[in-house]
């Protein structure tokens, strides 16, 4: 078993990331990854401000987190936050530090090869832009139907029941819109959003994509090599 730092924007989505890895561990006879909880910010509004801050501010905060993790012997970093992974360039940063990193954006590059038209719902429009940019890295003709919606994040942080969120925020209509535009799937472009996946699936005729599964598989493969 190896330690992995779970880094996300807020305490809520960081805890979701830890819970996700613990759930995946149960699928194996023995735990394979020990998740270490490392949130960047104390709230979603603070995290949004952080993501729009200057590069020096973001790097300083990342240095604090990574220094602490590496002092604990951690070499694997699981970025369980779509918008954070778009707001800070983790791959060259981790290459510089000589550690491994797994982000949703890595998954989106492979999705770009597999689809011609894709729906994206993200926490904010900076995140939606970065998801689209990474999809287009492997398919410059892909058509993206995207939306940024912090209201969904706030409701999930408040632990509002999924069915209530879907009704309150008009997400049935949003799914219809994405499908009417010809999307082949919908990317849940925020690690908060799998909280809604089961409820959204009741009203969706297209697959709902959670990038965490491919991130986890990639982490196991590299950790074992």
Legacy VTK file of the C-alpha trace (Angstrom):
# vtk DataFile Version 3.0
C-alpha trace
ASCII
DATASET POLYDATA
POINTS 225 float
0.000 0.000 0.000
1.222 3.506 -0.795
0.179 6.953 0.406
-1.505 9.353 -2.005
-2.244 13.021 -1.350
-5.839 13.873 -2.230
-5.840 17.559 -3.148
-9.060 19.405 -3.914
-10.512 22.882 -3.635
-12.567 22.647 -0.439
-12.905 20.368 2.594
-16.063 18.876 1.048
-14.638 17.770 -2.303
-11.359 16.720 -0.670
-13.359 14.465 1.652
-15.245 13.167 -1.395
-11.880 12.298 -2.962
-10.726 10.470 0.148
-14.047 8.597 0.290
-13.717 7.726 -3.393
-10.287 6.114 -2.915
-11.453 4.293 0.211
-14.414 2.943 -1.767
-12.095 1.787 -4.552
-9.890 0.084 -1.957
-12.851 -2.076 -0.942
-12.956 -3.491 -4.452
-9.572 -5.129 -3.791
-8.784 -7.860 -1.285
-6.325 -5.503 0.454
-6.199 -1.691 0.489
-3.868 -0.466 -2.247
-3.796 3.287 -1.641
-3.905 5.218 1.620
-5.516 8.627 0.932
-4.220 11.689 2.793
-6.687 14.593 3.074
-5.212 17.916 1.801
-7.722 20.669 0.898
-6.482 23.896 -0.672
-9.162 26.284 0.653
-11.718 26.444 3.445
-14.790 27.182 1.261
-15.913 27.135 -2.377
-15.903 30.955 -2.562
-12.364 31.099 -1.178
-11.353 28.440 -3.696
-12.904 30.385 -6.584
-10.897 33.477 -5.558
-7.764 31.326 -5.316
-8.268 29.980 -8.835
-8.432 33.514 -10.224
-5.416 34.705 -8.198
-1.979 35.324 -9.714
0.469 32.518 -10.475
2.780 33.429 -7.598
-0.041 33.130 -5.049
-1.118 29.769 -6.446
2.402 28.383 -6.542
3.084 29.504 -2.969
0.024 27.585 -1.724
0.954 24.514 -3.768
4.478 24.633 -2.326
3.005 24.539 1.183
0.851 21.497 0.404
3.442 19.564 -1.580
6.222 20.254 0.935
4.045 18.858 3.707
3.057 15.807 1.641
6.584 14.998 0.555
7.782 15.323 4.161
5.351 12.449 4.873
6.916 10.366 2.105
4.131 10.934 -0.428
5.068 10.689 -4.116
1.589 10.404 -5.670
-0.861 13.308 -5.947
-4.539 12.805 -6.851
-6.079 16.149 -7.895
-9.734 15.574 -7.121
-10.926 18.918 -8.459
-11.566 19.786 -12.101
-11.456 23.550 -11.718
-8.289 23.447 -9.599
-6.558 21.202 -12.138
-7.362 23.801 -14.808
-6.324 26.793 -12.727
-2.841 25.483 -11.885
-0.510 23.633 -14.256
0.226 20.561 -12.149
2.049 18.440 -14.712
5.215 20.561 -15.211
5.148 21.467 -11.504
5.158 17.802 -10.468
7.754 16.907 -13.097
9.960 19.629 -11.593
9.484 18.098 -8.143
9.953 14.524 -9.360
6.552 13.248 -8.188
3.543 11.714 -9.965
0.253 13.532 -10.510
-3.199 12.443 -11.707
-5.707 15.069 -12.862
-9.069 15.119 -14.652
-7.514 17.076 -17.520
-5.358 14.062 -18.403
-8.569 12.053 -18.862
-10.191 14.703 -21.054
-7.385 14.457 -23.602
-8.259 10.808 -24.182
-11.986 11.626 -24.335
-11.262 14.100 -27.105
-10.077 11.230 -29.301
-13.236 9.237 -28.688
-16.006 11.787 -29.378
-17.108 14.337 -31.950
-19.570 16.245 -29.762
-19.544 16.333 -25.983
-21.432 18.088 -23.175
-19.597 19.585 -20.189
-20.962 20.893 -16.906
-18.307 22.481 -14.688
-18.144 24.449 -11.453
-17.237 27.687 -13.222
-16.443 28.904 -16.718
-12.674 28.921 -16.166
-12.976 25.191 -15.544
-15.280 24.697 -18.565
-12.751 26.529 -20.738
-9.853 24.371 -19.545
-11.823 21.165 -20.082
-12.643 22.270 -23.631
-9.000 23.225 -24.248
-7.819 19.763 -23.163
-10.480 17.982 -25.213
-9.301 19.936 -28.254
-5.650 18.973 -27.691
-6.417 15.582 -29.223
-9.338 16.607 -31.453
-9.347 20.179 -32.723
-12.693 19.672 -34.455
-14.606 18.513 -31.356
-17.810 20.414 -30.577
-18.315 21.204 -26.885
-21.650 22.195 -25.309
-20.522 23.666 -21.983
-21.769 25.343 -18.831
-20.251 26.604 -15.574
-22.595 26.476 -12.586
-21.423 27.412 -9.084
-25.025 27.094 -7.844
-24.678 23.304 -8.098
-21.498 23.425 -6.009
-23.135 25.554 -3.296
-26.116 23.196 -3.045
-23.871 20.129 -2.791
-21.694 21.813 -0.162
-24.913 22.470 1.786
-25.755 18.745 1.560
-29.017 19.417 -0.280
-30.571 16.101 -1.443
-29.758 15.288 -5.094
-33.398 15.119 -6.216
-34.027 18.571 -4.741
-30.975 20.050 -6.496
-31.995 18.597 -9.856
-35.487 20.069 -9.519
-34.454 23.402 -7.991
-31.775 24.204 -10.585
-33.644 23.012 -13.667
-31.126 20.287 -14.449
-33.658 18.131 -16.299
-33.969 20.976 -18.811
-30.193 21.290 -18.951
-29.853 17.589 -19.795
-32.474 17.965 -22.525
-30.567 20.959 -23.927
-27.231 19.084 -23.975
-28.826 16.095 -25.700
-30.735 18.291 -28.186
-27.395 19.805 -29.222
-26.218 16.331 -30.230
-23.858 15.563 -27.355
-22.701 11.947 -27.201
-22.007 12.105 -23.449
-21.942 14.598 -20.577
-18.750 15.177 -18.609
-19.360 15.831 -14.919
-16.608 18.433 -14.916
-16.507 19.006 -11.177
-15.642 16.409 -8.579
-18.650 17.546 -6.543
-20.992 16.433 -9.316
-20.866 12.621 -8.967
-23.017 13.375 -5.903
-25.780 13.993 -8.470
-24.870 11.253 -10.949
-27.454 8.674 -9.899
-30.254 11.248 -9.908
-29.173 12.810 -13.217
-28.997 9.366 -14.824
-32.760 9.006 -14.339
-33.276 11.808 -16.866
-30.296 11.306 -19.186
-30.239 9.377 -22.445
-26.459 9.741 -22.790
-23.563 8.471 -20.625
-22.440 10.611 -17.672
-18.632 10.656 -17.443
-16.791 10.809 -14.099
-13.024 11.139 -14.808
-11.984 9.841 -11.371
-12.177 6.176 -12.449
-9.554 6.589 -15.171
-7.397 8.678 -12.841
-7.442 5.912 -10.249
-6.597 3.206 -12.792
-3.687 5.259 -14.106
-2.401 5.830 -10.570
-2.431 2.117 -9.767
-0.709 1.257 -13.013
2.112 3.750 -12.438
2.497 2.961 -8.742
2.933 -0.720 -9.534
5.481 -0.123 -12.336
LINES 1 226
225 0 1 2 3 4 5 6 7 8 9 10 11 12 13 14 15 16 17 18 19 20 21 22 23 24 25 26 27 28 29 30 31 32 33 34 35 36 37 38 39 40 41 42 43 44 45 46 47 48 49 50 51 52 53 54 55 56 57 58 59 60 61 62 63 64 65 66 67 68 69 70 71 72 73 74 75 76 77 78 79 80 81 82 83 84 85 86 87 88 89 90 91 92 93 94 95 96 97 98 99 100 101 102 103 104 105 106 107 108 109 110 111 112 113 114 115 116 117 118 119 120 121 122 123 124 125 126 127 128 129 130 131 132 133 134 135 136 137 138 139 140 141 142 143 144 145 146 147 148 149 150 151 152 153 154 155 156 157 158 159 160 161 162 163 164 165 166 167 168 169 170 171 172 173 174 175 176 177 178 179 180 181 182 183 184 185 186 187 188 189 190 191 192 193 194 195 196 197 198 199 200 201 202 203 204 205 206 207 208 209 210 211 212 213 214 215 216 217 218 219 220 221 222 223 224
